[in-house]
Amino acid sequence: MLIPVVGPSKAGKTQTTLRLATDGILTGVELIDLDERLGSSHRGDGDEAARILQAHSAEGPLRHVLVDVGAGQLVSPVFGSYLRSLFGYPRSVVVIWCDEFTFRQRHGDNAHNEVRRYYGAGSLQDFWDAARASGRLIDTSGPYAPATWARDLGIVVKEMLQI
């Protein structure tokens, strides 16, 4: 089973997924960082990101893969459509999210350039709202607490995998 983990930049996706993978909260789940797979010059390539995930999906339902999806992929219309086409959407996608105040704090002086593209765009709001309504949203607002976020993500992923 492929479990994409999406969210705005600096919401804590990478810290949370790494913590989940390394703290023993969840075993038997492979972690893929889509930014790493795409490389720094192709992080916004939604077509390639979708192809990578399709290839992993084709490897079989018994393989459990948690995918840290970068904000650059998420804003791609092609990749957004791919995520919405996954079986069981929106319950098949996890969102690691923070409120706008926290987002702006984490981005510092560059927040004004980031908020419209990587936080407040209508297509992204649809993801946040769908995840919240389906119980697939991990709220990382406020103080930095990746251990807590990883525990919460572990609960959601275990439910998705029914383990």
N, C-alpha and C positions, 0 to 999 in steps of 0.2 A: 504494500500500500504506500502510495506517495502522499506525503502531507506537506503542502506548501505553507510556509510561515511568512506572512507578509506584514507590512506596516510602514508608517512614515519613517524617514531617515532619522536616526538618533533616538528611535523609540526603545531600542535595546534588543533588537532581534538577534544580532550576532552574539552578544554577551549571554543572552538567555539560552539560545540553542546550544552554544558551546558548554555552558554550565550544565545544562540538562544532559549532554552527552558525556561529560567528564566526571560528574559528581555521583554517578551510579543511581540516579533517580529513575532512569529508564534504561533497560538493557535490550540488546538485540535490535537496535535501531541505528541505521547508518545516517550520518549527517553530511549533507552536501551544501557548500557555500556557493550559490549561483554566481555571485560576483567573481569569485576565484575561478570558477569554470570558464566564465566568459572572458576574463582578463580585463584589465583596466580600460583599454580602449574600446571595449564592446559591451560595457555594462548596460547600456540602453537598448541593446539589440533584442527586442521582444521576440522576433522570429526565431533566432538561435536559442534563446532561453526556452521557448516552447518546445523546440526540437529536442533539447537536452532532456527536459522532463518527460516528453513522450517516449524517448528511448529508455529511460529508467522505468516508466510504467510498463513498457513492453517486456521487461525482464521477469515479470510474474507477480502475482498478488501476495505471495508468501514473504517477499522481501519488503521490509519496512524502511522507508527512506524519509527523513525529515529534511526539508529543503529551506534553507535560509535565503529568501528572495530579497534581492536588493531593491531599493526604491527606484533605481533607474529602470529595472525591468517592469516594475509595477505600473509606472506611468505610461508604458507602451500600450496603445490600444490593442495590438495583436495579442500581447501577453495577457492583458486583462480579459479579453474574450476567451483565451485558452482556459484561464482559471475558472471563469463562469461556466465553461462547458464541462468541467470535471463532474463525474458522477456524484450526485448528492450535494452539489453546491447549494447553499453556502456552508453546509456542515462539513465539507471536505477541505476547507481552507481555514487556517488559524491566523488571527490578526493580533500582532503585538502592537499596541497603540498607546499613545499618551495624549493628554489634553493639549490644547494649543499653547497655554501658558508654559507648560513643561517643554514642549517642542521649541518654543522661542528661547527659553533659557538655555537649552542644550546646544542650540545653534549660535548663540551669542550675537555678535554684530552682523552676522550674515543671515539672520532669521528672516528679514524682510525679503530677501531673494529666494528663500527656500519655501516659505509657507504656502504660497499659491501653487507652486509646482508639485511639492512633495508632501503636502498636508491637506490643503483645503479644496483641491480640484474636485469637481462634482463626481467624476468617476471613482475617485478614492473614497469620498464620503459614502458612496454606495457600498463599497467593501466594508468600511467601518460599521455602517448601520446593519448590514446583513450579518456580520459576525456577532455583533452585540445581540441581535434578535435571536440568533441560533445558539448562543452560549459558547461561541468560539473566539471571544475577545479577551485578551490578557491586558489589563490596564496597568501601565508602567508610570503613570503620572506621579509626580512628587519626588521624594528622595530616591537616590540611586540604590536599588536593592535586587541585584540579579539573582541572588539565591532564592528569594521569595518568588520572583517572576518565573524562575526555572521550575520551582515546585508547582506553581499554578499551571504552567505549560505541561508539565508531566501528568497532572490530573486530566487535562483535556486530551492529551495524546493517548493516555491509557484508555480513556472512554472511547476514543475513536477506534482504537485497535481492539477494544473489548477485552483487555487483559487486567 
